[in-house]
Amino acid sequence: MGNANSHVQDGAPVTAKSECQCENSVPLQTAATKTVEDTRCYKCRLNEWHEAELRKKALVEEMIQEFEGTKHELRKALSAIRAQRDAHQRLQQKLQELERLGEQSKVSLDRKPYVVVLLDADADGYVFKDSFLGHGQSGGEKAADELLVSVRRHLQHNFGGLIDADIVVRAYANVEGLAHALIRDGKMKSVAEFRAFVAGFTCRQPFFDFVDVGSGKERADHKIRDNLEFYIGNWQCKHILLGCCHDAGYAPFLGRFAGDSLTSERISLLEADVCPPSIRDLGFRHTDRFSNVFAITSDVGKGATSASPPARYKNKKVQAQRLGPILLDEAGKRYDRPLDVRWKLVGDLKSANLCNWLYLRGECSGCPRNHARAALSDEEFDALCFVARQGRCYKDQKGGCPDPKCIYGHGQSVG
């Protein structure tokens, strides 16, 4: 039999070793020694247990700290997601509101479409027929009715969607001066009779007006030009019929609209007895001759000189290179080269009534301005350029003019 501390293996006694792993441990020899060593072993084990608890506590605290940080980041992410969601909802609501307003605007623009007729009623080619003029107020009413029928017929044949559009007519003339010319030619008996005709024309239709521009050179021209620029910028105005193609002097002005297809498609020229090449070459649509409204031929008014088409003029000595190049500011907007001009020279050139196209660009298809002056000096060229720039370039107003030799004004520059 062995003792309690021995085991027999393969017939040989084996002494058990102490389980304590501390560095001071020694083999147990006596009961007292065993008691002391066991106490030391418990202390080591207790220390190891405390150290393990501390490591476990540190691990738990680290895990809690990381969890708290993750939870904070999650809150931030959720807050950002909610903010984006709210912003998206607000943006969606705004977009829907804009779409609704856009639809309302489109409906509003399409609700009351209209077509404008601008007449230079002083001019040869746009004088009303004798059968209307000789009947005072009733003649004016019949002239208004016939003009309305002719305009609607033109719209029906060319723009079926405009058949129900309102028709606005503005006829401009020096009423007293035109009346005296008609009396002189035996077409009317008195100024009062013509004024009655004008009143009948104006009152017959709700949007028809025969406007007395008074005496003065080119007053009707200015009215037509200003009204054309006004109406062409109004989207409810679907089309414009111009009664001014008798006069080549309109060519430079109309040329500002010819290059923009979206604009030129909204303009038709009322056919007259004579249409100068400079007008016809612009490419605008022409109506049929409104022979049921206007007299076929007439020597009345300022347009009588238009019976002979003007010649084509060329100026080989023109300094057209002084017009370019195109200058752009920091915002990419076009502006004109500054000009140093003498005011007296500007006034003299204005009085000379020179053709801007001939003396600035080198050619003119024909207009009533002065083409007989000799070639300009550089100083005179700049002065005439200053005069031409008083007319604002239409293309520049609509988004940009690509023509480096455009003679009209651009940007904020004047002269």
One Martini backbone bead per residue (centre of mass of N, CA, C, O) as a GRO file, in nm:
protein
  415
    1MET     BB    1   0.096   0.036   0.022
    2GLY     BB    2   0.043   0.351  -0.018
    3ASN     BB    3   0.041   0.668   0.012
    4ALA     BB    4  -0.134   0.966  -0.041
    5ASN     BB    5   0.132   1.077  -0.225
    6SER     BB    6   0.111   0.798  -0.383
    7HIS     BB    7   0.181   0.609  -0.684
    8VAL     BB    8   0.133   0.332  -0.898
    9GLN     BB    9   0.360   0.263  -1.179
   10ASP     BB   10   0.479  -0.009  -1.299
   11GLY     BB   11   0.580  -0.067  -0.982
   12ALA     BB   12   0.644   0.245  -0.935
   13PRO     BB   13   0.696   0.503  -0.738
   14VAL     BB   14   0.511   0.828  -0.729
   15THR     BB   15   0.555   1.160  -0.676
   16ALA     BB   16   0.370   1.433  -0.613
   17LYS     BB   17   0.319   1.750  -0.732
   18SER     BB   18   0.289   2.065  -0.706
   19GLU     BB   19   0.043   2.304  -0.839
   20CYS     BB   20   0.226   2.528  -0.788
   21GLN     BB   21   0.382   2.810  -0.992
   22CYS     BB   22   0.555   2.945  -0.809
   23GLU     BB   23   0.888   3.045  -0.748
   24ASN     BB   24   0.873   2.945  -0.419
   25SER     BB   25   0.831   2.668  -0.468
   26VAL     BB   26   0.837   2.356  -0.282
   27PRO     BB   27   0.872   2.073  -0.161
   28LEU     BB   28   0.685   1.873   0.032
   29GLN     BB   29   0.757   1.741   0.368
   30THR     BB   30   0.542   1.870   0.557
   31ALA     BB   31   0.261   1.974   0.704
   32ALA     BB   32   0.356   2.265   0.751
   33THR     BB   33   0.473   2.316   0.478
   34LYS     BB   34   0.212   2.262   0.320
   35THR     BB   35   0.047   2.492   0.440
   36VAL     BB   36   0.222   2.733   0.343
   37GLU     BB   37   0.221   2.667   0.038
   38ASP     BB   38  -0.084   2.675  -0.003
   39THR     BB   39  -0.119   2.971   0.067
   40ARG     BB   40   0.056   3.078  -0.160
   41CYS     BB   41  -0.109   2.962  -0.390
   42TYR     BB   42  -0.372   3.116  -0.331
   43LYS     BB   43  -0.254   3.396  -0.375
   44CYS     BB   44  -0.176   3.361  -0.663
   45ARG     BB   45  -0.453   3.285  -0.761
   46LEU     BB   46  -0.586   3.545  -0.661
   47ASN     BB   47  -0.420   3.737  -0.833
   48GLU     BB   48  -0.499   3.615  -1.098
   49TRP     BB   49  -0.799   3.672  -1.060
   50HIS     BB   50  -0.776   3.981  -1.038
   51GLU     BB   51  -0.641   4.025  -1.312
   52ALA     BB   52  -0.870   3.902  -1.477
   53GLU     BB   53  -1.085   4.101  -1.378
   54LEU     BB   54  -0.945   4.354  -1.487
   55ARG     BB   55  -0.940   4.264  -1.782
   56LYS     BB   56  -1.242   4.228  -1.803
   57LYS     BB   57  -1.321   4.516  -1.729
   58ALA     BB   58  -1.161   4.654  -1.955
   59LEU     BB   59  -1.309   4.511  -2.182
   60VAL     BB   60  -1.591   4.610  -2.114
   61GLU     BB   61  -1.527   4.915  -2.128
   62GLU     BB   62  -1.431   4.911  -2.421
   63MET     BB   63  -1.696   4.805  -2.536
   64ILE     BB   64  -1.873   5.033  -2.429
   65GLN     BB   65  -1.725   5.266  -2.571
   66GLU     BB   66  -1.764   5.160  -2.857
   67PHE     BB   67  -2.070   5.152  -2.843
   68GLU     BB   68  -2.117   5.450  -2.786
   69GLY     BB   69  -1.980   5.548  -3.046
   70THR     BB   70  -2.162   5.392  -3.240
   71LYS     BB   71  -2.426   5.517  -3.141
   72HIS     BB   72  -2.351   5.810  -3.215
   73GLU     BB   73  -2.305   5.760  -3.519
   74LEU     BB   74  -2.589   5.653  -3.568
   75ARG     BB   75  -2.739   5.907  -3.490
   76LYS     BB   76  -2.609   6.086  -3.706
   77ALA     BB   77  -2.698   5.920  -3.949
   78LEU     BB   78  -3.002   5.937  -3.891
   79SER     BB   79  -3.016   6.245  -3.898
   80ALA     BB   80  -2.915   6.273  -4.192
   81ILE     BB   81  -3.136   6.104  -4.321
   82ARG     BB   82  -3.372   6.276  -4.225
   83ALA     BB   83  -3.275   6.538  -4.361
   84GLN     BB   84  -3.275   6.426  -4.648
   85ARG     BB   85  -3.568   6.342  -4.651
   86ASP     BB   86  -3.684   6.623  -4.597
   87ALA     BB   87  -3.548   6.761  -4.837
   88HIS     BB   88  -3.675   6.580  -5.051
   89GLN     BB   89  -3.966   6.651  -4.983
   90ARG     BB   90  -3.939   6.954  -5.032
   91LEU     BB   91  -3.840   6.929  -5.324
   92GLN     BB   92  -4.084   6.774  -5.427
   93GLN     BB   93  -4.290   6.991  -5.357
   94LYS     BB   94  -4.159   7.215  -5.525
   95LEU     BB   95  -4.174   7.070  -5.795
   96GLN     BB   96  -4.480   7.038  -5.796
   97GLU     BB   97  -4.536   7.342  -5.780
   98LEU     BB   98  -4.388   7.419  -6.041
   99GLU     BB   99  -4.552   7.238  -6.227
  100ARG     BB  100  -4.819   7.371  -6.163
  101LEU     BB  101  -4.736   7.658  -6.248
  102GLY     BB  102  -4.655   7.580  -6.535
  103GLU     BB  103  -4.933   7.485  -6.621
  104GLN     BB  104  -5.076   7.750  -6.559
  105SER     BB  105  -4.905   7.924  -6.749
  106LYS     BB  106  -4.967   7.771  -7.006
  107VAL     BB  107  -5.269   7.814  -6.990
  108SER     BB  108  -5.254   8.123  -6.986
  109LEU     BB  109  -5.102   8.157  -7.259
  110ASP     BB  110  -5.330   7.980  -7.420
  111ARG     BB  111  -5.599   8.127  -7.352
  112LYS     BB  112  -5.497   8.431  -7.495
  113PRO     BB  113  -5.446   8.438  -7.794
  114TYR     BB  114  -5.268   8.647  -8.041
  115VAL     BB  115  -5.285   8.871  -8.325
  116VAL     BB  116  -5.079   9.103  -8.504
  117VAL     BB  117  -5.142   9.419  -8.677
  118LEU     BB  118  -4.908   9.624  -8.861
  119LEU     BB  119  -4.970   9.956  -8.996
  120ASP     BB  120  -4.867  10.163  -9.267
  121ALA     BB  121  -5.117  10.388  -9.356
  122ASP     BB  122  -4.945  10.599  -9.532
  123ALA     BB  123  -4.881  10.388  -9.742
  124ASP     BB  124  -4.808  10.256 -10.021
  125GLY     BB  125  -5.028   9.959 -10.021
  126TYR     BB  126  -5.211  10.066  -9.738
  127VAL     BB  127  -5.457  10.182  -9.880
  128PHE     BB  128  -5.770  10.205  -9.884
  129LYS     BB  129  -6.035  10.160 -10.048
  130ASP     BB  130  -6.262  10.359 -10.206
  131SER     BB  131  -6.522  10.203 -10.103
  132PHE     BB  132  -6.450  10.298  -9.806
  133LEU     BB  133  -6.365  10.603  -9.800
  134GLY     BB  134  -6.658  10.713  -9.927
  135HIS     BB  135  -6.825  10.616  -9.627
  136GLY     BB  136  -6.694  10.669  -9.379
  137GLN     BB  137  -6.790  10.497  -9.111
  138SER     BB  138  -6.898  10.251  -9.272
  139GLY     BB  139  -6.629  10.211  -9.425
  140GLY     BB  140  -6.458  10.145  -9.173
  141GLU     BB  141  -6.619   9.895  -9.090
  142LYS     BB  142  -6.575   9.732  -9.353
  143ALA     BB  143  -6.267   9.732  -9.344
  144ALA     BB  144  -6.245   9.575  -9.079
  145ASP     BB  145  -6.393   9.321  -9.172
  146GLU     BB  146  -6.208   9.250  -9.415
  147LEU     BB  147  -5.946   9.229  -9.256
  148LEU     BB  148  -6.035   9.001  -9.072
  149VAL     BB  149  -6.089   8.793  -9.293
  150SER     BB  150  -5.799   8.790  -9.416
  151VAL     BB  151  -5.647   8.707  -9.164
  152ARG     BB  152  -5.798   8.441  -9.107
  153ARG     BB  153  -5.729   8.308  -9.374
  154HIS     BB  154  -5.424   8.306  -9.334
  155LEU     BB  155  -5.426   8.138  -9.070
  156GLN     BB  156  -5.575   7.887  -9.178
  157HIS     BB  157  -5.359   7.816  -9.406
  158ASN     BB  158  -5.090   7.836  -9.193
  159PHE     BB  159  -5.246   7.843  -8.883
  160GLY     BB  160  -5.477   7.649  -8.753
  161GLY     BB  161  -5.437   7.714  -8.432
  162LEU     BB  162  -5.529   8.046  -8.482
  163ILE     BB  163  -5.838   8.083  -8.555
  164ASP     BB  164  -5.921   8.180  -8.236
  165ALA     BB  165  -5.768   8.424  -8.228
  166ASP     BB  166  -5.703   8.726  -8.155
  167ILE     BB  167  -5.733   9.050  -8.320
  168VAL     BB  168  -5.473   9.291  -8.359
  169VAL     BB  169  -5.495   9.640  -8.459
  170ARG     BB  170  -5.237   9.870  -8.594
  171ALA     BB  171  -5.288  10.189  -8.731
  172TYR     BB  172  -5.056  10.421  -8.884
  173ALA     BB  173  -5.108  10.789  -8.901
  174ASN     BB  174  -5.142  11.095  -9.059
  175VAL     BB  175  -5.450  11.193  -9.075
  176GLU     BB  176  -5.447  11.478  -9.198
  177GLY     BB  177  -5.240  11.431  -9.423
  178LEU     BB  178  -5.396  11.195  -9.560
  179ALA     BB  179  -5.658  11.345  -9.611
  180HIS     BB  180  -5.540  11.560  -9.806
  181ALA     BB  181  -5.440  11.354 -10.016
  182LEU     BB  182  -5.722  11.232 -10.076
  183ILE     BB  183  -5.854  11.496 -10.165
  184ARG     BB  184  -5.658  11.562 -10.396
  185ASP     BB  185  -5.745  11.268 -10.538
  186GLY     BB  186  -6.069  11.234 -10.495
  187LYS     BB  187  -6.147  11.026 -10.239
  188MET     BB  188  -6.232  11.281 -10.072
  189LYS     BB  189  -6.399  11.565  -9.919
  190SER     BB  190  -6.290  11.545  -9.611
  191VAL     BB  191  -6.156  11.528  -9.304
  192ALA     BB  192  -6.411  11.436  -9.154
  193GLU     BB  193  -6.458  11.182  -9.326
  194PHE     BB  194  -6.197  11.040  -9.240
  195ARG     BB  195  -6.250  11.041  -8.937
  196ALA     BB  196  -6.498  10.861  -8.961
  197PHE     BB  197  -6.347  10.620  -9.071
  198VAL     BB  198  -6.160  10.583  -8.829
  199ALA     BB  199  -6.386  10.540  -8.620
  200GLY     BB  200  -6.513  10.291  -8.753
  201PHE     BB  201  -6.262  10.110  -8.744
  202THR     BB  202  -6.214  10.123  -8.429
  203CYS     BB  203  -6.521  10.034  -8.333
  204ARG     BB  204  -6.581   9.754  -8.466
  205GLN     BB  205  -6.337   9.636  -8.304
  206PRO     BB  206  -6.194   9.573  -7.998
  207PHE     BB  207  -5.870   9.557  -8.140
  208PHE     BB  208  -5.907   9.824  -8.310
  209ASP     BB  209  -5.663  10.074  -8.433
  210PHE     BB  210  -5.649  10.415  -8.538
  211VAL     BB  211  -5.350  10.596  -8.535
  212ASP     BB  212  -5.254  10.921  -8.454
  213VAL     BB  213  -4.917  11.055  -8.506
  214GLY     BB  214  -4.891  11.286  -8.672
  215SER     BB  215  -4.660  11.500  -8.748
  216GLY     BB  216  -4.372  11.357  -8.892
  217LYS     BB  217  -4.094  11.190  -8.937
  218GLU     BB  218  -4.135  10.849  -8.895
  219ARG     BB  219  -4.363  10.783  -8.684
  220ALA     BB  220  -4.481  10.519  -8.786
  221ASP     BB  221  -4.219  10.362  -8.787
  222HIS     BB  222  -4.165  10.374  -8.481
  223LYS     BB  223  -4.421  10.231  -8.394
  224ILE     BB  224  -4.369   9.964  -8.536
  225ARG     BB  225  -4.099   9.896  -8.406
  226ASP     BB  226  -4.183   9.908  -8.107
  227ASN     BB  227  -4.420   9.701  -8.129
  228LEU     BB  228  -4.262   9.464  -8.232
  229GLU     BB  229  -4.074   9.435  -7.985
  230PHE     BB  230  -4.301   9.392  -7.784
  231TYR     BB  231  -4.464   9.145  -7.912
  232ILE     BB  232  -4.224   8.940  -7.959
  233GLY     BB  233  -4.193   8.917  -7.626
  234ASN     BB  234  -4.486   8.789  -7.636
  235TRP     BB  235  -4.621   8.473  -7.606
  236GLN     BB  236  -4.927   8.537  -7.669
  237CYS     BB  237  -4.799   8.626  -7.928
  238LYS     BB  238  -4.811   8.428  -8.217
  239HIS     BB  239  -4.845   8.670  -8.437
  240ILE     BB  240  -4.713   8.886  -8.713
  241LEU     BB  241  -4.837   9.150  -8.919
  242LEU     BB  242  -4.667   9.340  -9.172
  243GLY     BB  243  -4.721   9.680  -9.301
  244CYS     BB  244  -4.385   9.744  -9.456
  245CYS     BB  245  -4.273   9.619  -9.749
  246HIS     BB  246  -4.239   9.896  -9.925
  247ASP     BB  247  -3.982   9.968  -9.732
  248ALA     BB  248  -3.634   9.954  -9.727
  249GLY     BB  249  -3.587  10.094  -9.443
  250TYR     BB  250  -3.666   9.818  -9.279
  251ALA     BB  251  -3.442   9.609  -9.330
  252PRO     BB  252  -3.238   9.643  -9.094
  253PHE     BB  253  -3.447   9.590  -8.873
  254LEU     BB  254  -3.555   9.309  -8.974
  255GLY     BB  255  -3.271   9.167  -8.976
  256ARG     BB  256  -3.270   9.112  -8.659
  257PHE     BB  257  -3.499   8.866  -8.700
  258ALA     BB  258  -3.410   8.666  -8.935
  259GLY     BB  259  -3.188   8.476  -8.777
  260ASP     BB  260  -3.439   8.388  -8.597
  261SER     BB  261  -3.652   8.132  -8.632
  262LEU     BB  262  -3.848   8.168  -8.389
  263THR     BB  263  -3.915   8.462  -8.483
  264SER     BB  264  -3.963   8.461  -8.797
  265GLU     BB  265  -4.213   8.258  -8.775
  266ARG     BB  266  -4.388   8.512  -8.635
  267ILE     BB  267  -4.358   8.650  -8.928
  268SER     BB  268  -4.550   8.856  -9.153
  269LEU     BB  269  -4.589   8.995  -9.477
  270LEU     BB  270  -4.765   9.237  -9.628
  271GLU     BB  271  -4.854   9.262  -9.930
  272ALA     BB  272  -4.746   9.471 -10.188
  273ASP     BB  273  -4.691   9.617 -10.480
  274VAL     BB  274  -4.396   9.667 -10.355
  275CYS     BB  275  -4.086   9.471 -10.301
  276PRO     BB  276  -3.794   9.498 -10.202
  277PRO     BB  277  -3.516   9.304 -10.204
  278SER     BB  278  -3.426   9.364  -9.905
  279ILE     BB  279  -3.692   9.232  -9.799
  280ARG     BB  280  -3.724   8.959  -9.952
  281ASP     BB  281  -3.432   8.840  -9.864
  282LEU     BB  282  -3.507   8.773  -9.557
  283GLY     BB  283  -3.746   8.530  -9.561
  284PHE     BB  284  -4.022   8.601  -9.512
  285ARG     BB  285  -4.338   8.564  -9.485
  286HIS     BB  286  -4.605   8.598  -9.721
  287THR     BB  287  -4.881   8.729  -9.812
  288ASP     BB  288  -5.137   8.794  -9.965
  289ARG     BB  289  -5.310   9.008 -10.137
  290PHE     BB  290  -5.533   9.252  -9.993
  291SER     BB  291  -5.759   9.340 -10.230
  292ASN     BB  292  -6.023   9.376 -10.039
  293VAL     BB  293  -5.874   9.631  -9.880
  294PHE     BB  294  -5.653   9.733 -10.078
  295ALA     BB  295  -5.520   9.919 -10.296
  296ILE     BB  296  -5.340   9.854 -10.572
  297THR     BB  297  -5.300  10.164 -10.634
  298SER     BB  298  -5.090  10.451 -10.519
  299ASP     BB  299  -4.998  10.814 -10.466
  300VAL     BB  300  -5.029  10.808 -10.169
  301GLY     BB  301  -4.804  10.924  -9.975
  302LYS     BB  302  -4.478  10.821  -9.880
  303GLY     BB  303  -4.469  10.549 -10.081
  304ALA     BB  304  -4.439  10.645 -10.385
  305THR     BB  305  -4.116  10.592 -10.420
  306SER     BB  306  -4.139  10.257 -10.425
  307ALA     BB  307  -4.184  10.178 -10.733
  308SER     BB  308  -3.866  10.190 -10.745
  309PRO     BB  309  -3.623   9.993 -10.715
  310PRO     BB  310  -3.344   9.997 -10.567
  311ALA     BB  311  -3.029   9.996 -10.574
  312ARG     BB  312  -2.716   9.850 -10.544
  313TYR     BB  313  -2.473   9.892 -10.288
  314LYS     BB  314  -2.111   9.970 -10.276
  315ASN     BB  315  -1.813   9.961 -10.043
  316LYS     BB  316  -1.470   9.913 -10.085
  317LYS     BB  317  -1.363  10.131  -9.840
  318VAL     BB  318  -1.444   9.993  -9.601
  319GLN     BB  319  -1.393   9.963  -9.227
  320ALA     BB  320  -1.506   9.675  -9.108
  321GLN     BB  321  -1.272   9.589  -8.908
  322ARG     BB  322  -1.370   9.795  -8.677
  323LEU     BB  323  -1.603   9.608  -8.558
  324GLY     BB  324  -1.401   9.417  -8.462
  325PRO     BB  325  -1.414   9.208  -8.233
  326ILE     BB  326  -1.544   9.016  -8.002
  327LEU     BB  327  -1.646   9.122  -7.676
  328LEU     BB  328  -1.586   9.000  -7.335
  329ASP     BB  329  -1.667   8.963  -7.028
  330GLU     BB  330  -1.645   8.793  -6.730
  331ALA     BB  331  -1.957   8.685  -6.792
  332GLY     BB  332  -1.976   8.659  -7.124
  333LYS     BB  333  -2.053   8.941  -7.222
  334ARG     BB  334  -2.126   9.154  -7.460
  335TYR     BB  335  -1.926   9.426  -7.591
  336ASP     BB  336  -1.823   9.742  -7.692
  337ARG     BB  337  -1.617   9.939  -7.838
  338PRO     BB  338  -1.483  10.211  -7.752
  339LEU     BB  339  -1.565  10.557  -7.827
  340ASP     BB  340  -1.407  10.850  -7.977
  341VAL     BB  341  -1.616  11.131  -8.004
  342ARG     BB  342  -1.765  11.392  -8.177
  343TRP     BB  343  -2.059  11.554  -8.145
  344LYS     BB  344  -2.065  11.715  -8.405
  345LEU     BB  345  -2.016  11.477  -8.594
  346VAL     BB  346  -2.262  11.315  -8.512
  347GLY     BB  347  -2.468  11.532  -8.602
  348ASP     BB  348  -2.383  11.546  -8.899
  349LEU     BB  349  -2.442  11.242  -8.967
  350LYS     BB  350  -2.736  11.246  -8.896
  351SER     BB  351  -2.815  11.467  -9.105
  352ALA     BB  352  -2.709  11.294  -9.359
  353ASN     BB  353  -2.849  11.010  -9.368
  354LEU     BB  354  -2.687  10.756  -9.355
  355CYS     BB  355  -2.596  10.441  -9.453
  356ASN     BB  356  -2.493  10.204  -9.239
  357TRP     BB  357  -2.441   9.956  -9.423
  358LEU     BB  358  -2.254  10.090  -9.632
  359TYR     BB  359  -2.044  10.252  -9.420
  360LEU     BB  360  -1.988   9.979  -9.229
  361ARG     BB  361  -2.022   9.702  -9.432
  362GLY     BB  362  -2.044   9.779  -9.775
  363GLU     BB  363  -2.370   9.727  -9.809
  364CYS     BB  364  -2.685   9.770 -10.010
  365SER     BB  365  -3.011   9.677 -10.126
  366GLY     BB  366  -3.192   9.921 -10.035
  367CYS     BB  367  -3.256  10.264  -9.947
  368PRO     BB  368  -3.349  10.604  -9.852
  369ARG     BB  369  -3.073  10.670  -9.798
  370ASN     BB  370  -2.755  10.790  -9.801
  371HIS     BB  371  -2.507  10.703 -10.087
  372ALA     BB  372  -2.318  10.972 -10.189
  373ARG     BB  373  -2.093  10.962 -10.009
  374ALA     BB  374  -1.796  10.946  -9.924
  375ALA     BB  375  -1.565  10.805  -9.778
  376LEU     BB  376  -1.465  10.735  -9.459
  377SER     BB  377  -1.318  10.807  -9.194
  378ASP     BB  378  -1.232  10.687  -8.895
  379GLU     BB  379  -1.383  10.902  -8.736
  380GLU     BB  380  -1.651  10.879  -8.895
  381PHE     BB  381  -1.698  10.582  -8.850
  382ASP     BB  382  -1.727  10.598  -8.538
  383ALA     BB  383  -1.962  10.798  -8.539
  384LEU     BB  384  -2.159  10.615  -8.699
  385CYS     BB  385  -2.142  10.380  -8.502
  386PHE     BB  386  -2.268  10.535  -8.269
  387VAL     BB  387  -2.541  10.574  -8.405
  388ALA     BB  388  -2.611  10.270  -8.454
  389ARG     BB  389  -2.597  10.186  -8.138
  390GLN     BB  390  -2.878  10.305  -8.052
  391GLY     BB  391  -2.947  10.030  -8.159
  392ARG     BB  392  -3.049   9.744  -8.029
  393CYS     BB  393  -2.970   9.425  -8.030
  394TYR     BB  394  -3.180   9.163  -8.051
  395LYS     BB  395  -2.998   8.915  -8.000
  396ASP     BB  396  -2.870   9.023  -7.738
  397GLN     BB  397  -3.143   9.023  -7.576
  398LYS     BB  398  -3.179   8.689  -7.640
  399GLY     BB  399  -2.845   8.584  -7.572
  400GLY     BB  400  -2.679   8.655  -7.848
  401CYS     BB  401  -2.426   8.780  -8.073
  402PRO     BB  402  -2.227   8.637  -8.354
  403ASP     BB  403  -2.166   8.912  -8.498
  404PRO     BB  404  -1.873   9.093  -8.552
  405LYS     BB  405  -2.039   9.317  -8.762
  406CYS     BB  406  -2.230   9.443  -8.581
  407ILE     BB  407  -2.395   9.773  -8.560
  408TYR     BB  408  -2.514   9.729  -8.293
  409GLY     BB  409  -2.597   9.724  -7.968
  410HIS     BB  410  -2.418   9.602  -7.667
  411GLY     BB  411  -2.508   9.569  -7.374
  412GLN     BB  412  -2.415   9.867  -7.188
  413SER     BB  413  -2.333   9.998  -7.437
  414VAL     BB  414  -2.313  10.344  -7.567
  415GLY     BB  415  -2.115  10.416  -7.836
   0.00000   0.00000   0.00000
